[in-house]
Every structure is written in C-alpha cells, then in structure tokens.
Amino acid sequence: MNRKSYIILSLLLLIGFKGLKAQQEFSMHYLGKNVYQSLHLNPAFMPEQDNYGIISHYFNFSHSGFALEDALFQNDTGWYDIRIDSMLEAMKEGNNFLNVNNTIEILSFKWKYRRQYYAFGIQEKLNTTFYYPKDFMSLALKGNAAHIGDTLDIGLGLKANHYREYYFNYMHKVKRWDLGFRVKLLTGFENLSVKARKDSTFFVTSEDYSLHASYAYNINMAGHSRIQGLIDGTSNASTFADPAYFMNFSNLGLGFDLGGVYTVDKKLKLSISLLDIGAIHWKNDVANQTIIGEHEFSGLDVFEIATSDGVNGFGNEATSIQDTFTANNVYSEASLPFKTNLVPKHYMSVNYNLVDSFMVSAIWYGEYFEGYHPGFSFGLNKQVWKIMNLGVNYSVKNSITYIMPC
C-alpha cells in the first residue's frame, strides 16, 4: 500500500465512524429519570434522588456522509481496497456533515421540594460542524476528468463555537404531567463561522480540463486576536488559562429548553422536548470578512518543478498559484457584532413498561441545521436494582442503521 493510500485510509477511519453520536443521543434518553445527565435531553427528566456532582465529560463524533463499510472492501489477498463509487453513492446530494462536540459539566446539583424539582449546573461546550457538498468530494476523489463540462457545488461551510452555559432547570408535577423548562445564560469565548454563497461553483472546461472557480464566502470570527496569535506564533495556549479569559462576559446569549412527560397509565408514558432555542451575540474581539473571486487553475507546471531544486521548485509553483489566487480576490473587512443561533433539536418518545421494569421504547429525533435531519430509535431497557440499567437499541440516523448496547 503506497503513502497516498495510507493517508486516504487514515481519513476514512477518522470520518467513517458514525455511531458515537447516535449512541449518546438515543441511549441516554432511554435511561430517563434513572440518570441525572438525561435531563439535558428533556428538562422534565428529573431523578427522584438529590444530586451533587463535579466534572463529568461528554464527547461525540459523527459523520453523515459515508461509513467504513461504504469505503473499504477486503480483496482476495486480505488487503482493503478503497471503493470510491460506493462512498459517493452513500453521500447525500446536498450537504454532508462532520460533527465533533465536546461538553464538560463543571458543576451540577439538584434538589426537590414537595412536587417541585430544581437543578443548576455549569457546562463548558465546544461544538464544531464542518459541512461539504457531494460535488466537492466527487471532484477530490475522481478528479476533473470525470466532470468535463459539469458545474460543481463547492459551498464548504464551518461553524465552530466555544461557550459556557449556566443553566437553571425547573420541573413541576401537575396531575399526570411532569412539566419542565430550562433557561440558560450563555457566554461565548470563540467562534468561527464560514458560509459560502449558493453561487460558489467549479466548472471543468472541455478544452484543457482546467478548473474555473467562482466563489463568495462570508467569514465571521470572535476571539480573533487569540486565534490569530496562535496561528502567527505570537501567543501560546497559556492565553486560554488566564482567569480573566474565563470570566469574560462580553459575548452573551440566552437559550431555552422545554419538555414534558405524560403518564397515560402505570405502563405507558409519552414524552416530548424541544432543546437549544436561543442564540449568542458576539461583540468582543470580532472580525468579519467577505471574499469574492474567480480563478482558473490549469494544473501545476511540471517542467518548472522538475528543473528546479525539488521542494523549492514545488514551493515556488505553489506560491505562484497562491499569489494569482489572492490577486483575483476582492476582500472586504469589518469588525461588526454578529449573532449565531444554537442548533435546535427535538425528541418525541413512547415508553411502555412490559413487566417488572422491563421497558420498550421508541424515539423520534430531529435537529435543524442547514436543513432538517431526523432520526429514529427503538430500544429495550431493563433496570437492575437501582444502580444499573441494561439495554439495547436499534437506531437509524442520517440513513445509517446502528444496533448498540445502552
């Protein structure tokens, strides 16, 4: 296997794991009031016991494009071949999403007074979503010869948020209803948002296979000086350990969650929740940039590279392309405040207690970001004493099926 194949294989292993997020989105929901952290999926999921905790960690990773079984095929020799056509077939025609989300619950506690339940907590969140169109990946994997005369979508996008959440959760029992809401004070630290306009395209000419790019991108950034300092080497990671950095309340926002659980009878319960309704307003250390341009790329000058000093020749050619690319761009810059919305989500579930704490459940999930993305799960769950839950769920999200323990 050559070096290029190793690089491609490493990327496939990275983005081919698609089940981590689905497991936590659905499995935690099945645990309901038995686990404190499940209240983050429905503010009406309040455990009966009081809770006091510090430092719990939640991480998820997901990719909506293709799974490993779409990309790799084991041949007769035992090696794996990369199946480009199968990968592309598994992708959606529109945007495909690569998500990395990291949450640290710094502090949490919950208490009960009569039929009313209260909870307070602090969470540190780092959420990143990169999205790309199928056309872009097809061009990267198949090259321009497969797209002669085609106009391809190159509308790449990125949304990265680092913020802190101070939440207050309230739940009240009203006859057969458990009703809960959560209000969240949000304070932002860094944000990077990159969004392409719809007319950002590649066109492959039939004369010489050259690529003609027409593009327009809007970029918003908060925490600009800190991020730029890391890129330039003028600052280091210790900047982010400064107490003044963590006590920054310049970029504020609000968020709301709503939820309810309806008890039909002793065996059947219905639940619904709507999460992450809100936004952050970024005002401190912000930068905005718009890039509009057209560029034609005819390939590398192989003669220039071959007759020059190896790496230097390649570097000179790359610099020349970069200079041409930059010269054809029209830039506009500003330092204006901007707003980013949270990613709204919903859960709807049916839970039926068959016998002796053995639960059968079904969940319909959805999130709204660059379109609506639904999911469905069916699960079996058994509570063992008060300290353990055993279960398994069958889930479908982004047209991918998972069977996972919970």
C-alpha positions as CSV (number, residue, x, y, z in Angstrom):
1,M,0.0,0.0,0.0
2,N,1.5,3.3,-1.1
3,R,1.8,6.5,1.0
4,K,-1.3,8.1,-0.7
5,S,-3.4,5.1,0.1
6,Y,-2.3,5.2,3.8
7,I,-3.3,8.9,4.0
8,I,-6.7,8.2,2.4
9,L,-7.2,5.1,4.7
10,S,-6.5,7.2,7.8
11,L,-9.0,9.8,6.8
12,L,-11.6,7.1,6.1
13,L,-11.0,5.6,9.6
14,L,-11.5,9.1,11.1
15,I,-14.7,10.1,9.3
16,G,-16.1,6.6,8.8
17,F,-17.2,6.1,12.5
18,K,-20.8,7.2,12.5
19,G,-22.2,5.7,15.6
20,L,-20.8,7.6,18.6
21,K,-23.2,10.4,18.5
22,A,-26.3,8.3,17.8
23,Q,-25.5,6.1,20.8
24,Q,-25.5,9.0,23.2
25,E,-28.4,10.8,21.5
26,F,-30.7,7.8,21.9
27,S,-29.2,5.6,24.7
28,M,-29.1,8.3,27.3
29,H,-32.7,9.1,26.5
30,Y,-33.8,5.6,27.4
31,L,-32.3,5.9,30.9
32,G,-34.8,8.7,31.6
33,K,-35.0,9.7,35.3
34,N,-32.6,7.0,36.3
35,V,-29.6,9.1,35.3
36,Y,-29.1,12.8,36.1
37,Q,-27.5,13.7,32.7
38,S,-30.6,12.6,30.8
39,L,-32.3,15.9,31.9
40,H,-30.2,17.5,29.2
41,L,-32.4,15.7,26.7
42,N,-35.6,16.6,28.4
43,P,-35.9,19.1,31.3
44,A,-38.8,17.0,32.7
45,F,-36.5,14.0,33.2
46,M,-35.7,14.8,36.9
47,P,-34.4,12.0,39.0
48,E,-36.1,11.4,42.4
49,Q,-32.8,11.5,44.3
50,D,-30.9,14.6,45.0
51,N,-27.7,15.0,43.0
52,Y,-24.4,16.8,43.6
53,G,-21.6,16.4,41.1
54,I,-18.5,17.9,39.6
55,I,-16.6,17.3,36.3
56,S,-18.4,14.9,34.0
57,H,-17.4,14.6,30.4
58,Y,-19.4,14.1,27.3
59,F,-17.9,13.7,23.8
60,N,-19.5,12.7,20.5
61,F,-18.4,12.5,16.9
62,S,-20.5,11.8,13.8
63,H,-20.3,11.9,10.1
64,S,-23.4,11.9,7.8
65,G,-21.5,11.1,4.6
66,F,-20.4,7.5,4.4
67,A,-19.5,4.7,6.8
68,L,-16.4,2.4,6.7
69,E,-18.3,-0.4,5.0
70,D,-19.1,2.0,2.2
71,A,-15.5,2.9,1.7
72,L,-13.5,-0.3,2.2
73,F,-13.7,-3.7,0.6
74,Q,-11.5,-6.6,1.6
75,N,-10.0,-8.3,-1.5
76,D,-8.8,-11.8,-2.0
77,T,-5.3,-11.0,-0.7
78,G,-6.6,-9.8,2.7
79,W,-5.8,-6.1,1.9
80,Y,-8.5,-3.5,1.7
81,D,-9.4,-1.6,-1.5
82,I,-11.0,1.8,-1.4
83,R,-14.4,1.9,-3.1
84,I,-14.8,5.5,-4.4
85,D,-18.1,4.8,-6.2
86,S,-19.6,3.2,-3.1
87,M,-18.5,6.2,-0.9
88,L,-20.1,8.7,-3.3
89,E,-23.3,6.7,-3.6
90,A,-23.7,6.8,0.2
91,M,-23.4,10.6,0.3
92,K,-26.3,12.9,0.2
93,E,-26.7,15.1,-2.9
94,G,-26.8,18.2,-0.7
95,N,-24.5,18.9,2.3
96,N,-22.8,16.2,4.3
97,F,-21.8,16.9,7.9
98,L,-18.8,16.2,10.1
99,N,-19.6,16.9,13.8
100,V,-17.3,17.0,16.8
101,N,-18.9,18.0,20.1
102,N,-17.3,18.2,23.5
103,T,-19.1,19.1,26.7
104,I,-17.6,19.2,30.3
105,E,-20.1,19.5,33.1
106,I,-18.1,21.5,35.6
107,L,-20.7,21.6,38.3
108,S,-24.3,20.2,38.8
109,F,-26.7,19.8,41.7
110,K,-30.4,19.0,42.0
111,W,-32.8,19.2,44.9
112,K,-36.5,18.5,45.5
113,Y,-39.2,20.5,47.4
114,R,-42.6,18.7,47.6
115,R,-43.7,18.3,44.0
116,Q,-41.2,20.7,42.6
117,Y,-37.7,19.9,41.3
118,Y,-34.8,22.2,40.8
119,A,-31.4,21.8,39.2
120,F,-28.4,24.1,38.5
121,G,-25.3,23.5,36.6
122,I,-22.3,24.9,34.6
123,Q,-21.2,23.3,31.3
124,E,-18.3,24.1,29.0
125,K,-19.1,23.4,25.4
126,L,-17.0,23.2,22.2
127,N,-19.1,22.3,19.2
128,T,-17.7,22.1,15.6
129,T,-19.6,21.3,12.4
130,F,-17.9,21.1,9.0
131,Y,-20.1,20.6,6.0
132,Y,-19.4,19.9,2.4
133,P,-21.4,19.1,-0.8
134,K,-21.1,15.7,-2.5
135,D,-19.8,17.5,-5.7
136,F,-16.7,18.7,-3.8
137,M,-15.9,15.2,-2.6
138,S,-16.5,13.7,-6.1
139,L,-14.1,16.2,-7.6
140,A,-11.5,15.4,-4.9
141,L,-11.7,11.6,-5.3
142,K,-12.4,11.3,-9.1
143,G,-10.5,14.3,-10.4
144,N,-11.6,16.7,-13.1
145,A,-11.6,14.2,-16.0
146,A,-14.8,12.7,-14.6
147,H,-16.6,16.1,-14.6
148,I,-15.9,17.6,-18.0
149,G,-18.5,20.3,-18.8
150,D,-20.0,20.0,-15.3
151,T,-20.7,22.8,-12.9
152,L,-20.0,21.6,-9.4
153,D,-21.0,22.9,-6.0
154,I,-18.1,23.9,-3.8
155,G,-20.1,25.5,-1.0
156,L,-18.0,24.4,2.0
157,G,-19.0,25.6,5.5
158,L,-17.8,25.6,9.1
159,K,-19.4,26.5,12.4
160,A,-17.2,26.3,15.5
161,N,-18.4,27.5,18.9
162,H,-16.7,27.6,22.3
163,Y,-19.0,28.9,25.0
164,R,-20.1,28.3,28.6
165,E,-23.6,27.5,29.7
166,Y,-25.1,28.4,33.2
167,Y,-28.4,26.6,33.4
168,F,-31.4,26.6,35.8
169,N,-33.8,23.7,35.4
170,Y,-37.3,23.6,36.9
171,M,-39.8,20.7,36.9
172,H,-43.3,20.5,38.4
173,K,-45.7,17.6,38.6
174,V,-49.3,18.5,37.6
175,K,-51.6,15.5,37.8
176,R,-50.4,13.2,35.0
177,W,-47.9,15.7,33.6
178,D,-44.3,16.3,34.5
179,L,-43.5,19.7,33.0
180,G,-40.0,21.1,32.8
181,F,-38.2,24.1,31.4
182,R,-34.6,25.2,31.5
183,V,-33.2,28.7,31.0
184,K,-29.5,29.0,30.0
185,L,-27.2,32.0,30.3
186,L,-24.6,31.6,27.5
187,T,-21.2,33.4,27.5
188,G,-19.1,33.0,24.3
189,F,-15.4,32.7,24.1
190,E,-14.5,31.9,20.5
191,N,-16.5,31.5,17.3
192,L,-15.6,30.8,13.7
193,S,-18.3,30.7,11.1
194,V,-17.7,30.2,7.4
195,K,-20.5,30.1,4.9
196,A,-20.5,30.1,1.1
197,R,-23.0,31.8,-1.1
198,K,-25.1,29.5,-3.3
199,D,-23.3,30.6,-6.5
200,S,-19.9,29.2,-5.3
201,T,-19.1,26.7,-8.1
202,F,-16.4,24.8,-10.0
203,F,-16.7,24.5,-13.8
204,V,-14.5,21.9,-15.7
205,T,-13.7,23.1,-19.2
206,S,-13.7,20.6,-22.0
207,E,-10.8,22.2,-23.9
208,D,-8.0,21.5,-21.4
209,Y,-9.7,20.1,-18.3
210,S,-8.9,23.3,-16.4
211,L,-11.0,24.3,-13.4
212,H,-12.8,27.6,-13.3
213,A,-13.8,28.6,-9.8
214,S,-16.4,31.2,-8.9
215,Y,-16.9,31.7,-5.2
216,A,-18.1,34.0,-2.5
217,Y,-17.6,33.4,1.2
218,N,-18.7,35.2,4.4
219,I,-16.5,34.7,7.4
220,N,-17.2,35.8,11.0
221,M,-14.8,35.3,13.8
222,A,-14.9,36.1,17.6
223,G,-11.8,35.8,19.8
224,H,-10.0,36.9,16.7
225,S,-6.8,38.1,18.3
226,R,-6.3,35.0,20.4
227,I,-6.8,32.7,17.4
228,Q,-4.6,34.8,15.1
229,G,-1.9,34.8,17.8
230,L,-1.8,31.1,17.9
231,I,-1.6,30.9,14.1
232,D,1.2,33.6,14.0
233,G,3.0,32.1,17.0
234,T,2.8,35.4,18.9
235,S,0.9,33.7,21.8
236,N,0.5,30.3,23.2
237,A,-2.1,28.1,24.9
238,S,-1.4,29.7,28.3
239,T,-3.6,32.6,27.0
240,F,-6.6,30.4,27.4
241,A,-5.7,29.6,31.0
242,D,-5.8,33.2,32.2
243,P,-8.6,33.7,34.8
244,A,-9.6,36.9,33.1
245,Y,-10.3,34.9,29.9
246,F,-12.7,32.5,31.7
247,M,-14.5,35.4,33.5
248,N,-15.3,37.1,30.2
249,F,-19.0,38.0,29.9
250,S,-18.7,40.2,26.8
251,N,-20.4,37.8,24.4
252,L,-23.7,37.0,26.0
253,G,-26.7,34.9,24.9
254,L,-29.8,33.1,26.1
255,G,-31.1,29.6,25.5
256,F,-34.3,27.8,26.4
257,D,-35.3,24.1,26.7
258,L,-38.9,22.8,27.2
259,G,-40.1,19.3,28.0
260,G,-42.9,17.3,29.3
261,V,-43.8,13.7,30.2
262,Y,-47.4,12.5,30.2
263,T,-48.3,9.3,32.2
264,V,-51.2,7.6,30.4
265,D,-51.3,4.8,32.9
266,K,-49.0,2.7,35.0
267,K,-47.4,1.2,31.9
268,L,-47.4,3.8,29.2
269,K,-45.6,7.2,29.1
270,L,-45.2,9.8,26.4
271,S,-42.5,12.5,26.4
272,I,-41.6,15.4,24.2
273,S,-38.8,18.0,24.4
274,L,-37.6,21.0,22.4
275,L,-34.0,22.0,23.1
276,D,-31.5,24.7,22.3
277,I,-33.8,27.6,21.3
278,G,-31.5,30.6,21.5
279,A,-28.5,32.5,20.3
280,I,-25.2,34.1,21.3
281,H,-24.4,37.7,20.4
282,W,-20.7,38.2,19.6
283,K,-19.4,41.7,20.3
284,N,-15.9,41.3,21.8
285,D,-12.8,40.9,19.6
286,V,-14.7,40.3,16.4
287,A,-13.7,40.3,12.8
288,N,-15.8,39.9,9.6
289,Q,-14.5,39.2,6.1
290,T,-16.1,38.7,2.7
291,I,-14.1,37.0,-0.1
292,I,-15.4,37.2,-3.7
293,G,-13.4,36.0,-6.6
294,E,-12.9,33.9,-9.7
295,H,-9.9,31.8,-10.5
296,E,-8.8,29.4,-13.2
297,F,-6.5,26.6,-12.3
298,S,-4.8,24.7,-15.2
299,G,-2.6,22.5,-13.1
300,L,1.0,22.5,-11.8
301,D,3.9,23.4,-14.1
302,V,5.7,20.0,-14.0
303,F,8.6,21.4,-16.1
304,E,9.2,24.2,-13.5
305,I,9.2,21.7,-10.7
306,A,11.4,19.1,-12.5
307,T,14.1,21.7,-13.5
308,S,14.2,23.4,-10.1
309,D,15.6,22.2,-6.8
310,G,13.0,19.6,-5.7
311,V,11.0,21.0,-2.8
312,N,11.9,24.6,-3.7
313,G,10.5,24.2,-7.2
314,F,7.2,22.9,-5.9
315,G,7.2,25.7,-3.3
316,N,7.8,28.3,-5.9
317,E,5.0,26.9,-8.1
318,A,2.6,26.8,-5.1
319,T,3.5,30.4,-4.2
320,S,2.8,31.5,-7.7
321,I,-0.6,29.8,-7.6
322,Q,-1.4,31.4,-4.2
323,D,-0.3,34.9,-5.5
324,T,-2.6,34.5,-8.6
325,F,-5.4,33.3,-6.4
326,T,-5.1,36.2,-4.0
327,A,-4.8,38.8,-6.7
328,N,-8.1,37.7,-8.2
329,N,-10.0,38.0,-4.9
330,V,-12.0,41.0,-3.7
331,Y,-11.8,41.4,0.1
332,S,-13.9,43.4,2.4
333,E,-13.2,43.5,6.1
334,A,-15.0,44.9,9.2
335,S,-15.3,44.5,12.9
336,L,-19.1,44.3,13.4
337,P,-21.0,42.3,16.0
338,F,-22.8,39.2,14.8
339,K,-25.2,36.5,16.1
340,T,-25.0,32.8,15.9
341,N,-28.0,30.6,16.7
342,L,-27.9,27.4,18.7
343,V,-28.8,24.2,16.8
344,P,-32.5,23.4,17.8
345,K,-33.4,19.7,18.5
346,H,-36.5,17.8,19.4
347,Y,-37.2,14.4,21.0
348,M,-40.6,12.6,21.0
349,S,-40.8,9.2,22.6
350,V,-43.2,6.4,23.7
351,N,-42.3,4.2,26.7
352,Y,-44.1,1.1,27.6
353,N,-43.4,-1.0,30.7
354,L,-43.9,-4.6,29.8
355,V,-43.2,-6.2,33.1
356,D,-41.0,-5.7,36.2
357,S,-39.1,-2.6,35.0
358,F,-38.6,-4.0,31.5
359,M,-39.2,-1.1,29.1
360,V,-39.9,-1.0,25.4
361,S,-39.4,2.5,23.8
362,A,-39.4,4.3,20.5
363,I,-37.9,7.8,19.9
364,W,-38.2,10.2,17.0
365,Y,-35.3,12.7,17.0
366,G,-34.6,15.7,14.8
367,E,-32.2,18.7,14.6
368,Y,-32.3,21.8,12.5
369,F,-29.0,23.0,10.9
370,E,-28.8,23.7,7.2
371,G,-32.0,21.7,6.8
372,Y,-33.8,19.2,8.9
373,H,-32.1,16.0,9.9
374,P,-34.3,13.3,11.5
375,G,-33.5,10.1,13.3
376,F,-35.5,7.1,14.8
377,S,-34.7,4.6,17.5
378,F,-36.3,1.5,19.0
379,G,-35.0,0.2,22.4
380,L,-35.3,-2.4,25.1
381,N,-34.2,-1.4,28.6
382,K,-34.2,-3.2,31.9
383,Q,-33.4,-1.6,35.3
384,V,-31.4,-3.9,37.6
385,W,-31.8,-2.8,41.2
386,K,-31.2,1.0,41.4
387,I,-27.6,1.1,40.3
388,M,-27.6,-0.5,36.8
389,N,-29.5,-0.3,33.5
390,L,-29.1,-2.9,30.7
391,G,-30.5,-2.4,27.3
392,V,-30.0,-2.4,23.5
393,N,-31.3,0.0,20.8
394,Y,-31.8,-0.1,17.1
395,S,-31.4,3.3,15.6
396,V,-31.5,5.0,12.2
397,K,-29.9,8.4,11.7
398,N,-28.6,10.0,8.5
399,S,-29.9,6.9,6.7
400,I,-27.4,4.8,8.7
401,T,-28.5,1.9,10.9
402,Y,-27.0,1.2,14.4
403,I,-27.5,-1.6,16.9
404,M,-26.0,-0.6,20.2
405,P,-26.0,-1.5,23.9
406,C,-27.1,1.1,26.3
